[in-house]
Amino acid sequence: MGDSFERLAESGRIEPALARRLRGAVGLRNIAVHAYNRID
């Protein structure tokens, strides 16, 4: 999913800075969903 934001940035549809922030949000979501038992 995070790669899709990079592709949008490469095509000029969103700013690269926004793509980086959204990709980070995807990473946080993945941790929250898949490793919720390890979050303190």
C-alpha distance matrix in Angstrom:
0.0 3.8 5.4 5.5 7.5 9.5 10.4 11.5 13.6 15.0 16.1 17.7 16.2 15.2 16.9 15.6 16.5 14.4 11.3 12.3 13.0 9.8 7.9 10.8 10.5 7.2 9.4 12.2 10.8 10.1 13.7 15.2 14.1 14.6 17.4 19.1 22.4 22.4 21.8 25.2
3.8 0.0 3.8 5.4 5.6 7.0 9.1 10.3 11.4 13.0 14.9 16.1 15.0 13.4 14.3 12.5 13.2 11.6 8.3 8.7 9.9 7.3 4.6 7.9 8.6 6.1 7.7 11.0 10.7 10.4 13.4 15.3 15.1 15.6 17.7 19.5 22.8 22.1 21.3 24.5
5.4 3.8 0.0 3.8 5.4 5.1 6.3 8.7 9.9 10.5 12.5 14.4 13.9 13.1 14.1 12.1 13.9 12.8 9.0 10.0 12.2 10.0 7.5 10.9 12.2 9.9 11.2 14.6 14.5 13.7 16.7 18.8 18.5 18.6 20.7 22.9 26.0 25.3 24.7 28.0
5.5 5.4 3.8 0.0 3.8 5.4 5.0 6.2 8.7 9.8 10.6 12.5 11.3 11.0 13.0 12.0 14.0 12.1 8.7 11.0 12.6 9.8 8.7 12.4 12.8 10.7 13.0 16.0 15.2 15.2 18.4 20.0 19.3 20.0 22.5 24.2 27.6 27.2 26.4 29.6
7.5 5.6 5.4 3.8 0.0 3.8 5.4 5.0 6.3 8.6 9.9 10.6 9.4 8.0 9.5 8.6 10.3 8.3 5.0 7.7 9.3 6.9 6.6 10.3 10.9 9.9 12.3 14.9 14.7 15.4 18.3 19.6 19.7 20.8 22.8 24.2 27.7 27.1 25.8 28.7
9.5 7.0 5.1 5.4 3.8 0.0 3.8 5.4 5.1 6.1 8.6 9.9 10.0 8.9 9.5 7.4 9.9 9.4 5.8 7.6 10.5 9.3 7.9 11.4 13.1 12.1 13.6 16.6 17.1 17.2 19.8 21.7 22.0 22.5 24.4 26.1 29.4 28.4 27.4 30.2
10.4 9.1 6.3 5.0 5.4 3.8 0.0 3.8 5.3 5.0 6.2 8.6 8.8 9.2 10.8 9.7 12.8 12.0 8.7 11.2 13.8 12.1 11.1 14.8 16.0 14.6 16.6 19.6 19.5 19.5 22.5 24.2 24.0 24.6 26.8 28.6 31.9 31.2 30.3 33.3
11.5 10.3 8.7 6.2 5.0 5.4 3.8 0.0 3.8 5.5 5.2 6.3 5.3 5.8 8.3 8.6 11.5 10.0 7.6 11.0 12.9 11.1 11.4 15.0 15.6 14.8 17.3 19.8 19.5 20.3 23.2 24.5 24.4 25.5 27.8 29.1 32.6 32.1 30.8 33.6
13.6 11.4 9.9 8.7 6.3 5.1 5.3 3.8 0.0 3.8 5.4 5.0 5.8 4.9 5.6 5.2 8.6 8.2 6.2 9.2 11.6 10.9 11.2 14.4 15.6 15.5 17.5 20.0 20.4 21.3 23.8 25.3 25.7 26.8 28.5 29.9 33.4 32.4 31.0 33.6
15.0 13.0 10.5 9.8 8.6 6.1 5.0 5.5 3.8 0.0 3.8 5.4 7.7 8.2 8.7 7.7 11.5 11.8 9.5 11.8 14.8 14.2 13.7 16.9 18.6 18.0 19.7 22.5 23.0 23.3 25.9 27.8 28.0 28.6 30.5 32.2 35.6 34.5 33.4 36.1
16.1 14.9 12.5 10.6 9.9 8.6 6.2 5.2 5.4 3.8 0.0 3.8 5.6 7.9 9.7 10.1 13.7 13.3 11.4 14.4 16.9 15.8 15.9 19.3 20.4 19.7 21.9 24.6 24.6 25.1 28.0 29.5 29.5 30.4 32.5 34.1 37.5 36.8 35.6 38.4
17.7 16.1 14.4 12.5 10.6 9.9 8.6 6.3 5.0 5.4 3.8 0.0 3.8 5.6 6.9 8.4 11.7 11.4 10.6 13.7 15.8 15.2 16.0 19.1 20.1 20.1 22.4 24.7 24.9 25.9 28.6 29.8 30.2 31.4 33.3 34.6 38.1 37.2 35.7 38.2
16.2 15.0 13.9 11.3 9.4 10.0 8.8 5.3 5.8 7.7 5.6 3.8 0.0 3.8 7.0 9.3 12.0 10.5 9.9 13.6 14.9 13.6 15.0 18.2 18.4 18.5 21.2 23.2 22.9 24.3 27.1 28.0 28.1 29.7 31.8 32.8 36.4 35.9 34.2 36.7
15.2 13.4 13.1 11.0 8.0 8.9 9.2 5.8 4.9 8.2 7.9 5.6 3.8 0.0 3.8 6.5 8.5 6.7 6.9 10.4 11.4 10.6 12.4 15.1 15.5 16.1 18.7 20.4 20.5 22.2 24.7 25.5 26.1 27.7 29.5 30.3 34.0 33.2 31.3 33.7
16.9 14.3 14.1 13.0 9.5 9.5 10.8 8.3 5.6 8.7 9.7 6.9 7.0 3.8 0.0 3.8 5.4 5.3 6.4 8.9 10.2 10.7 12.4 14.5 15.5 16.7 18.7 20.3 21.1 22.8 24.8 25.8 26.9 28.5 29.8 30.7 34.2 33.1 31.0 33.1
15.6 12.5 12.1 12.0 8.6 7.4 9.7 8.6 5.2 7.7 10.1 8.4 9.3 6.5 3.8 0.0 3.8 5.4 5.0 6.3 8.8 9.9 10.4 12.5 14.3 15.3 16.7 18.6 19.9 21.1 23.0 24.5 25.7 26.8 27.9 29.1 32.5 31.1 29.3 31.5
16.5 13.2 13.9 14.0 10.3 9.9 12.8 11.5 8.6 11.5 13.7 11.7 12.0 8.5 5.4 3.8 0.0 3.8 5.4 5.2 6.4 8.7 9.9 10.8 12.6 14.5 15.6 16.9 18.6 20.2 21.6 22.9 24.6 25.9 26.6 27.5 30.8 29.3 27.2 29.0
14.4 11.6 12.8 12.1 8.3 9.4 12.0 10.0 8.2 11.8 13.3 11.4 10.5 6.7 5.3 5.4 3.8 0.0 3.8 5.4 5.1 6.1 8.5 9.8 10.5 12.4 14.3 15.3 16.4 18.4 20.1 21.0 22.4 24.1 25.2 25.8 29.3 28.2 25.9 27.9
11.3 8.3 9.0 8.7 5.0 5.8 8.7 7.6 6.2 9.5 11.4 10.6 9.9 6.9 6.4 5.0 5.4 3.8 0.0 3.8 5.5 5.2 6.0 8.6 9.8 10.5 12.4 14.3 15.2 16.5 18.6 19.9 20.9 22.2 23.6 24.6 28.1 27.0 25.2 27.6
12.3 8.7 10.0 11.0 7.7 7.6 11.2 11.0 9.2 11.8 14.4 13.7 13.6 10.4 8.9 6.3 5.2 5.4 3.8 0.0 3.8 5.5 5.1 6.2 8.7 10.0 10.7 12.5 14.3 15.4 16.9 18.5 20.0 21.0 21.9 23.1 26.3 24.8 23.0 25.3
13.0 9.9 12.2 12.6 9.3 10.5 13.8 12.9 11.6 14.8 16.9 15.8 14.9 11.4 10.2 8.8 6.4 5.1 5.5 3.8 0.0 3.8 5.4 5.1 6.3 8.8 9.9 10.6 12.4 14.3 15.5 16.5 18.4 19.9 20.6 21.2 24.6 23.2 21.0 23.0
9.8 7.3 10.0 9.8 6.9 9.3 12.1 11.1 10.9 14.2 15.8 15.2 13.6 10.6 10.7 9.9 8.7 6.1 5.2 5.5 3.8 0.0 3.8 5.3 4.9 6.3 8.7 9.8 10.4 12.4 14.4 15.2 16.3 18.1 19.4 20.0 23.6 22.7 20.7 23.2
7.9 4.6 7.5 8.7 6.6 7.9 11.1 11.4 11.2 13.7 15.9 16.0 15.0 12.4 12.4 10.4 9.9 8.5 6.0 5.1 5.4 3.8 0.0 3.8 5.4 5.1 6.4 8.9 9.9 10.7 12.7 14.4 15.4 16.3 17.6 18.9 22.3 21.2 19.8 22.5
10.8 7.9 10.9 12.4 10.3 11.4 14.8 15.0 14.4 16.9 19.3 19.1 18.2 15.1 14.5 12.5 10.8 9.8 8.6 6.2 5.1 5.3 3.8 0.0 3.8 5.3 5.0 6.3 8.6 9.8 10.8 12.4 14.3 15.3 15.8 16.9 20.1 18.7 16.9 19.3
10.5 8.6 12.2 12.8 10.9 13.1 16.0 15.6 15.6 18.6 20.4 20.1 18.4 15.5 15.5 14.3 12.6 10.5 9.8 8.7 6.3 4.9 5.4 3.8 0.0 3.8 5.3 5.1 6.1 8.6 9.9 10.4 12.1 14.0 14.9 15.2 18.8 18.0 15.9 18.3
7.2 6.1 9.9 10.7 9.9 12.1 14.6 14.8 15.5 18.0 19.7 20.1 18.5 16.1 16.7 15.3 14.5 12.4 10.5 10.0 8.8 6.3 5.1 5.3 3.8 0.0 3.8 5.4 5.0 6.1 8.7 9.8 10.4 11.8 13.4 14.4 18.0 17.5 16.1 19.1
9.4 7.7 11.2 13.0 12.3 13.6 16.6 17.3 17.5 19.7 21.9 22.4 21.2 18.7 18.7 16.7 15.6 14.3 12.4 10.7 9.9 8.7 6.4 5.0 5.3 3.8 0.0 3.8 5.4 5.1 6.4 8.7 10.0 10.5 11.3 12.8 16.0 14.9 13.8 16.8
12.2 11.0 14.6 16.0 14.9 16.6 19.6 19.8 20.0 22.5 24.6 24.7 23.2 20.4 20.3 18.6 16.9 15.3 14.3 12.5 10.6 9.8 8.9 6.3 5.1 5.4 3.8 0.0 3.8 5.4 5.1 6.1 8.6 10.0 10.1 10.6 14.0 12.9 11.0 13.8
10.8 10.7 14.5 15.2 14.7 17.1 19.5 19.5 20.4 23.0 24.6 24.9 22.9 20.5 21.1 19.9 18.6 16.4 15.2 14.3 12.4 10.4 9.9 8.6 6.1 5.0 5.4 3.8 0.0 3.8 5.4 5.0 6.0 8.3 9.6 9.8 13.5 13.5 12.0 15.1
10.1 10.4 13.7 15.2 15.4 17.2 19.5 20.3 21.3 23.3 25.1 25.9 24.3 22.2 22.8 21.1 20.2 18.4 16.5 15.4 14.3 12.4 10.7 9.8 8.6 6.1 5.1 5.4 3.8 0.0 3.8 5.5 5.2 5.7 7.6 9.1 12.5 12.3 11.8 15.4
13.7 13.4 16.7 18.4 18.3 19.8 22.5 23.2 23.8 25.9 28.0 28.6 27.1 24.7 24.8 23.0 21.6 20.1 18.6 16.9 15.5 14.4 12.7 10.8 9.9 8.7 6.4 5.1 5.4 3.8 0.0 3.8 5.5 5.4 5.0 6.6 9.7 8.9 8.3 11.8
15.2 15.3 18.8 20.0 19.6 21.7 24.2 24.5 25.3 27.8 29.5 29.8 28.0 25.5 25.8 24.5 22.9 21.0 19.9 18.5 16.5 15.2 14.4 12.4 10.4 9.8 8.7 6.1 5.0 5.5 3.8 0.0 3.8 5.9 5.8 4.9 8.6 9.0 7.5 10.8
14.1 15.1 18.5 19.3 19.7 22.0 24.0 24.4 25.7 28.0 29.5 30.2 28.1 26.1 26.9 25.7 24.6 22.4 20.9 20.0 18.4 16.3 15.4 14.3 12.1 10.4 10.0 8.6 6.0 5.2 5.5 3.8 0.0 3.8 5.9 5.7 9.2 10.6 10.2 13.6
14.6 15.6 18.6 20.0 20.8 22.5 24.6 25.5 26.8 28.6 30.4 31.4 29.7 27.7 28.5 26.8 25.9 24.1 22.2 21.0 19.9 18.1 16.3 15.3 14.0 11.8 10.5 10.0 8.3 5.7 5.4 5.9 3.8 0.0 3.8 5.9 8.3 9.3 10.2 13.9
17.4 17.7 20.7 22.5 22.8 24.4 26.8 27.8 28.5 30.5 32.5 33.3 31.8 29.5 29.8 27.9 26.6 25.2 23.6 21.9 20.6 19.4 17.6 15.8 14.9 13.4 11.3 10.1 9.6 7.6 5.0 5.8 5.9 3.8 0.0 3.8 5.4 5.5 6.9 10.6
19.1 19.5 22.9 24.2 24.2 26.1 28.6 29.1 29.9 32.2 34.1 34.6 32.8 30.3 30.7 29.1 27.5 25.8 24.6 23.1 21.2 20.0 18.9 16.9 15.2 14.4 12.8 10.6 9.8 9.1 6.6 4.9 5.7 5.9 3.8 0.0 3.8 5.4 5.3 8.6
22.4 22.8 26.0 27.6 27.7 29.4 31.9 32.6 33.4 35.6 37.5 38.1 36.4 34.0 34.2 32.5 30.8 29.3 28.1 26.3 24.6 23.6 22.3 20.1 18.8 18.0 16.0 14.0 13.5 12.5 9.7 8.6 9.2 8.3 5.4 3.8 0.0 3.8 5.7 8.1
22.4 22.1 25.3 27.2 27.1 28.4 31.2 32.1 32.4 34.5 36.8 37.2 35.9 33.2 33.1 31.1 29.3 28.2 27.0 24.8 23.2 22.7 21.2 18.7 18.0 17.5 14.9 12.9 13.5 12.3 8.9 9.0 10.6 9.3 5.5 5.4 3.8 0.0 3.8 6.4
21.8 21.3 24.7 26.4 25.8 27.4 30.3 30.8 31.0 33.4 35.6 35.7 34.2 31.3 31.0 29.3 27.2 25.9 25.2 23.0 21.0 20.7 19.8 16.9 15.9 16.1 13.8 11.0 12.0 11.8 8.3 7.5 10.2 10.2 6.9 5.3 5.7 3.8 0.0 3.8
25.2 24.5 28.0 29.6 28.7 30.2 33.3 33.6 33.6 36.1 38.4 38.2 36.7 33.7 33.1 31.5 29.0 27.9 27.6 25.3 23.0 23.2 22.5 19.3 18.3 19.1 16.8 13.8 15.1 15.4 11.8 10.8 13.6 13.9 10.6 8.6 8.1 6.4 3.8 0.0
